[in-house]
Amino acid sequence: MKALSVHQPYAHLIVRGDKDVENRSWATSYRGPLLIHAGLKVERDDAAYYAREARRLGLDWPPDPLPTGGIVGIVTLADCVMESDSD
């Protein structure tokens, strides 16, 4: 099975379905199940921002620290595009 490494908190947001586009400099013809691997690096400022927003909105957010260095979920890679309307 294929896997994609992503820094936290983005790995968590992808698995939750909150982040539906991941920008990369390369394309792939692969479509199907994709493991999301949380790399060891955590974008600390972004993680703090998303944790505050989740609390403000009453959403669940994983404990601090975010899990790193392993598979955190599985998603389906549906397409690979050059442009998207996604936020």
N, C-alpha and C positions, 0 to 999 in steps of 0.2 A: 504494500500500500504506500502511496505517496504521502509526504509530509512537508509542511511549510513552517519554518521558524520565524517567529514574530516576537518583537519586544512586548513586554507588558507595559501598559494595561491593554494594548491593542489585541493581544491574543485572547484575553478574556472577553473583550467586546465583540470579537469575531464569533467566538463560540456561542455567546448569548444571542447573536443575531442583530446586535445593535450597530455593528460595523459591517456593511454588506459589500464593500469594495476595498481591496488591498492593492495599493499601487506598487508596481515593480517595473524595473527597466527592461524586463524580458517577457516574452510571450510563451505560452505553452499550448499545445494541442490537447493536453490531458483534460478530461472531464470526468467527474465522479467523486467518490469519497476521498476526503483529504484530512489527514491528521493535522491538528494545529499544535505545534511545539512552542512552548514559551521559552524563549532564550533566557540566558542568565541576566541580561541587562534589563533594568526597569527604568522607564522614562519617569523619574520621580515627580516632576512638576505636573505632568499629565495625569499620573495616577492619583495624585492628591486632588486635582481638579475634578476628575470623574467620581472619586469617592464623595466629595462635597456635594456634587450634583445629584448623585444617587440618594444620599441622605435627604437632601432638600425635597426630592420627588417621592420619597418613601419607597425607593427601590432597594432590592437586595444587592449587596456588593460583597465580594469575598473579603475575608479578613486580611489585615495588614500583617505581614507582607504578602503580596500576591505570589502565587506559586510560580516558580521559575525552574528551568533546567529539565523540563519533561513535557510529555503530552498532556494537554489540558482539555482536549475535546476533539470531536470530529464534525466536519461540515461537508457539504456537497459543493464542489467547484462546478458551477453551471455554465460559465462563459468566460471569455477573455476578450476584453474590448479596449480600444484606444481612448474612448470618451464615454462618460456616464453622466446621468442626471442626478446620481446619488449625492447626498451631502457629504 
